[in-house]
Amino acid sequence: MSKVAQYLQEHVTGEVMSSVDARRYFSTDGSIFSVIPSLVVYPRSENDVRKIARFTWQLAERGRVVPMTARGAGTDQGGAALGEGLMLVFPAHLNRVVEYNAKTGVVNVEPGINYGKLQQTLKTHGRFLPPFPSSIEYSTIGGAVANNASGEKSVKYGDTRQYVRGLRVVLANGEVIETGRISKRELNKKLGLSTFEGEIYRSLDALLEENKQLVESIKFKVSKNSAGYDIWDIKRKDGSFDLTPLFVGSQGTLGVITEIMLDTEIFHPETHLILAEFDTVKQAEEAAVELRAMKEQPSAIEMVDGQLLTLVEELNPNLLKDMIKKPFPAVAMLVEFDDGNERSQKKNARRAVKILEKHARSHQMETTMAKQEMLWKIRHSSAAIIAHSEGNSKALPIIEDGIVPLDKFDEYLTEVYAMFKRYGLRVAVWGHAGDANIHLQPFLDLSQIGDRQKAFRLVDEYYDLVLSLGGSTSGEHNDGRLRGPYLSKMFGPELYEVFQKVKQIFDPYGALNPGVKINVTLNDIKPLVRSSYSLEHLYDHMPRS
Ligand SMILES: Cc1cc2nc3c(=O)[nH]c(=O)nc-3n(C[C@H](O)[C@H](O)[C@H](O)COP(=O)(O)OP(=O)(O)OC[C@H]3O[C@@H](n4cnc5c(N)ncnc54)[C@H](O)[C@@H]3O)c2cc1C
């Protein structure tokens, strides 16, 4: 056992493992990459995390940087849950609901809690967390916060960031901080602290002041974004300050989260659900634009394309039998309303039908849960693609999360179809039509050099396309290793430099999840591509996407 392992074994209460099989198990996540950690640690308490961080900080001060990666369920599709140093695995012990306030619906949780279990618990109280990802059954809340995850309800409710009120975070040197919005006066107190926390507040405040104009000049054209660091809502005009939005979506590169305080919403199980079929993507785009302009937004505007329906029919003819007639539509869209007031829900659904009548070739509204479940199967049939292999070719998550402005949806999909044609690849598209945030995973064989090269050519061309349309490389899955190299292109070199300075402020020795999101190039990640892709550590559930 190495000296580091021995030290940690003696000083933390959680387990420390250096066995080959444990390290191999944690060498993959939901991405195409593989990185073997040197040690696996299952922290049992926040104090364990503090001790580990303090120890790595002391080593770094003496010139030896031991990377530290926090990990939830390892479903990340960009390689952010991988690292070559210490792998801190949270679901084993730090997986509890700490406190639930029935009056406010605010819940405090540890990061390793399974998202699906938390959701079930909240629903027993008549509440829920709306920005859940489709990986809800097998991912953690810590991963969702660190990725700023979102999903099918985000068109109405927004992303995870909007639900995180505050955090407890272990900083790179082992200090623990609590985040939440603080007033100008409270900020002044923080600025005077002689600790690392004080240093962070001082440096970050100065950085934001110096780059105020630059930061304000960058305006997003997309409805949601998980790429980059969120530096837009740290300091507000009233002088108040909050590190929470920055930590959300930072993928463990600025600190390790040990507790999360979340707002929740009232859960309305009864909904109106409409299936609409469109002959062209343009018609679907026009309908989506009008639906989004409604005063009361639909709680979901989801889609699959005709090519996905064809592929699903080939793979599993019974899955969608009799649910959608042939010829398949260019787009099948699901529109849901979940307003608490039954009458207004009905009224809004009728308004949506009027919109859909203008653009869709057919539509069908369902109000009973059994029928709705059948319709949702259409959207969730994308799971069949993810789990499928064609020989050694697997559906790879390499360009799986682009997002563009909604009025560019048709142009976007037209270009995507043309691109796949040029590459001689089949394409199937599904996702969040209301956000123009689509998922697609090309079938490629990672054991073949030709396919690996093709994958990176496709990646390059695809992200260029997304950015040329004013989009983001990631609507919800975040940067990880895969999309980190495109951040400078997306935000521009000047803002990228600000991101680098943010990273430097929080992590001066570069020990917190290095190689993820920031300071990563295509040359860094190409050697990390595995020779075959699988989601084997997730198969206790059928992966849904
Ligand atoms: C089939 C499939 C479907 C998916 N669908 C969606 C979707 O609909 N929407 C969506 O947003 N994502 C989706 N994802 C991506 C991923 O599942 C989610 O982002 C999920 O929230 C990640 O949770 P996790 O527990 O697996 O985190 P991990 O993969 O373990 O980690 C993700 C990131 O969080 C960091 N992290 C974890 N815990 C901590 C902590 N305590 N402190 C600091 N950092 C931490 C990790 O270092 C890593 O950077 C999907 C993935 C798959 C495989």
The ligand as a MOL file (V3000), in Angstrom:
LIG
                    3D

  0  0  0     0  0            999 V3000
M  V30 BEGIN CTAB
M  V30 COUNTS 53 58 0 0 0
M  V30 BEGIN ATOM
M  V30 1 C -28.3230 7.5570 -20.3110 0
M  V30 2 C -27.9950 8.8800 -19.6830 0
M  V30 3 C -28.9480 9.8820 -19.6800 0
M  V30 4 C -28.6720 11.1380 -19.1340 0
M  V30 5 N -29.6350 12.1110 -19.1310 0
M  V30 6 C -29.3720 13.3110 -18.6000 0
M  V30 7 C -30.3630 14.3410 -18.5750 0
M  V30 8 O -31.5020 14.1470 -18.9740 0
M  V30 9 N -30.0180 15.5460 -18.0650 0
M  V30 10 C -28.7840 15.7860 -17.5460 0
M  V30 11 O -28.5420 16.8880 -17.0790 0
M  V30 12 N -27.8400 14.8380 -17.5460 0
M  V30 13 C -28.0930 13.6100 -18.0430 0
M  V30 14 N -27.1230 12.6480 -18.0390 0
M  V30 15 C -25.7980 12.9640 -17.4750 0
M  V30 16 C -25.6920 12.6210 -15.9640 0
M  V30 17 O -26.4170 11.4400 -15.7200 0
M  V30 18 C -26.2630 13.7050 -15.0670 0
M  V30 19 O -25.6510 14.9410 -15.2770 0
M  V30 20 C -26.2280 13.3320 -13.5660 0
M  V30 21 O -26.8450 14.3540 -12.8410 0
M  V30 22 C -24.8430 13.0730 -13.0130 0
M  V30 23 O -24.9770 12.5030 -11.7250 0
M  V30 24 P -23.9500 11.4100 -11.1580 0
M  V30 25 O -24.3370 11.0850 -9.7760 0
M  V30 26 O -23.8280 10.2610 -12.0620 0
M  V30 27 O -22.6120 12.2540 -11.1730 0
M  V30 28 P -21.1550 11.7950 -11.6060 0
M  V30 29 O -21.1620 11.3250 -13.0050 0
M  V30 30 O -20.5920 10.8790 -10.6020 0
M  V30 31 O -20.3830 13.1910 -11.5100 0
M  V30 32 C -20.7150 14.2570 -12.3320 0
M  V30 33 C -19.8570 15.4650 -11.9630 0
M  V30 34 O -20.2080 15.8720 -10.6500 0
M  V30 35 C -19.0500 15.9510 -9.8400 0
M  V30 36 N -19.4480 15.6350 -8.4690 0
M  V30 37 C -20.1440 14.5690 -8.0270 0
M  V30 38 N -20.3170 14.6560 -6.7000 0
M  V30 39 C -19.7170 15.8030 -6.3010 0
M  V30 40 C -19.5170 16.4360 -5.0400 0
M  V30 41 N -19.9780 15.9050 -3.9170 0
M  V30 42 N -18.8300 17.6030 -5.0170 0
M  V30 43 C -18.3470 18.1670 -6.1440 0
M  V30 44 N -18.4940 17.6030 -7.3470 0
M  V30 45 C -19.1700 16.4420 -7.4260 0
M  V30 46 C -18.0950 14.9430 -10.4420 0
M  V30 47 O -16.7510 15.2360 -10.0980 0
M  V30 48 C -18.3660 15.1560 -11.9120 0
M  V30 49 O -17.6640 16.2810 -12.3290 0
M  V30 50 C -27.3890 11.3770 -18.5710 0
M  V30 51 C -26.4420 10.3500 -18.5590 0
M  V30 52 C -26.7430 9.1040 -19.1040 0
M  V30 53 C -25.7110 8.0240 -19.0620 0
M  V30 END ATOM
M  V30 BEGIN BOND
M  V30 1 1 1 2
M  V30 2 1 2 3
M  V30 3 2 2 52
M  V30 4 2 3 4
M  V30 5 1 4 5
M  V30 6 1 4 50
M  V30 7 2 5 6
M  V30 8 1 6 7
M  V30 9 1 6 13
M  V30 10 2 7 8
M  V30 11 1 7 9
M  V30 12 1 9 10
M  V30 13 2 10 11
M  V30 14 1 10 12
M  V30 15 2 12 13
M  V30 16 1 13 14
M  V30 17 1 14 15
M  V30 18 1 14 50
M  V30 19 1 15 16
M  V30 20 1 16 17
M  V30 21 1 16 18
M  V30 22 1 18 19
M  V30 23 1 18 20
M  V30 24 1 20 21
M  V30 25 1 20 22
M  V30 26 1 22 23
M  V30 27 1 23 24
M  V30 28 2 24 25
M  V30 29 1 24 26
M  V30 30 1 24 27
M  V30 31 1 27 28
M  V30 32 2 28 29
M  V30 33 1 28 30
M  V30 34 1 28 31
M  V30 35 1 31 32
M  V30 36 1 32 33
M  V30 37 1 33 34
M  V30 38 1 33 48
M  V30 39 1 34 35
M  V30 40 1 35 36
M  V30 41 1 35 46
M  V30 42 1 36 37
M  V30 43 1 36 45
M  V30 44 2 37 38
M  V30 45 1 38 39
M  V30 46 1 39 40
M  V30 47 2 39 45
M  V30 48 1 40 41
M  V30 49 2 40 42
M  V30 50 1 42 43
M  V30 51 2 43 44
M  V30 52 1 44 45
M  V30 53 1 46 47
M  V30 54 1 46 48
M  V30 55 1 48 49
M  V30 56 2 50 51
M  V30 57 1 51 52
M  V30 58 1 52 53
M  V30 END BOND
M  V30 END CTAB
M  END
